[in-house]
Amino acid sequence: MANTAFVVRDSAGLMGLVALGAALAGGQCAWTLPFVRFSFTFFAPPPASAPMEAATWMLLSPGTAAGTWTAMVLAVVGSTVYAVAGPRR
């Protein structure tokens, strides 16, 4: 079972990726960016450094700073880009 912090962090990061995907590729293809990112986490090597922790943020424990910061940056950047540019047509 996943705890609440894990679900909230990953949901915020994925929401940012969906917003970024909608701004870059349009509403019909907004799902592709989070799907590709999620798929990458299964094929990436185990996180041994800070960049790999940021790359595999979805599978890290909720107390990991790199995972939390990556998810929050994605949420803020994705929401901002979507708010400024809107969905691509």
C-alpha positions in Angstrom: 0.0 0.0 0.0 1.2 3.5 -0.9 1.1 6.2 1.7 -0.6 9.6 1.2 2.7 11.5 0.7 3.7 9.1 -2.1 0.4 9.5 -3.9 0.3 13.3 -3.6 3.9 13.8 -4.7 3.6 11.5 -7.7 0.2 13.0 -8.7 1.5 16.5 -8.6 4.5 15.6 -10.7 2.4 13.7 -13.2 -0.1 16.6 -13.3 2.7 18.9 -14.3 3.8 16.5 -17.0 0.3 16.3 -18.4 0.0 20.1 -18.4 3.4 20.4 -20.2 2.4 17.7 -22.7 -0.9 19.5 -23.4 1.0 22.7 -24.0 3.6 21.1 -26.3 1.6 18.4 -28.1 -2.1 19.3 -27.7 -4.8 17.9 -25.5 -5.2 14.6 -27.5 -1.5 13.7 -26.9 -1.1 15.2 -23.4 -0.9 11.7 -22.0 2.2 10.7 -23.9 4.7 12.7 -21.9 3.7 11.2 -18.5 3.4 7.7 -20.1 7.0 7.9 -21.6 8.3 9.2 -18.3 6.6 6.5 -16.3 7.9 3.8 -18.7 11.4 5.1 -18.4 11.5 4.5 -14.7 11.1 0.7 -15.3 14.1 0.6 -17.6 16.5 3.0 -15.9 19.3 1.7 -13.8 19.0 1.9 -10.0 19.5 5.4 -8.7 23.1 5.7 -7.5 23.5 9.4 -8.0 21.5 12.6 -7.7 20.7 12.9 -11.4 19.4 9.3 -11.5 17.3 9.9 -8.4 15.8 12.9 -10.2 15.2 10.7 -13.3 13.5 8.0 -11.3 11.6 10.2 -9.0 8.3 8.3 -9.3 9.6 5.2 -7.6 11.5 6.8 -4.8 10.3 6.9 -1.2 8.3 10.0 -0.2 11.1 11.2 2.1 13.6 11.5 -0.7 14.5 15.1 -1.3 15.4 14.6 -5.0 12.1 12.9 -5.7 10.0 15.6 -4.0 11.9 18.5 -5.6 11.6 16.9 -9.0 7.9 16.4 -8.7 7.3 19.9 -7.4 9.5 21.5 -10.2 7.5 19.5 -12.8 4.2 20.6 -11.2 5.1 24.3 -11.2 6.8 24.4 -14.6 4.0 22.3 -16.3 1.2 24.4 -14.7 3.0 27.7 -15.6 3.6 26.7 -19.2 0.0 25.6 -19.6 -1.3 28.7 -18.0 0.8 31.0 -20.2 0.6 29.1 -23.5 -2.6 27.1 -23.2 -3.1 23.8 -25.0 -1.6 23.4 -28.4 -4.2 23.2 -31.2 
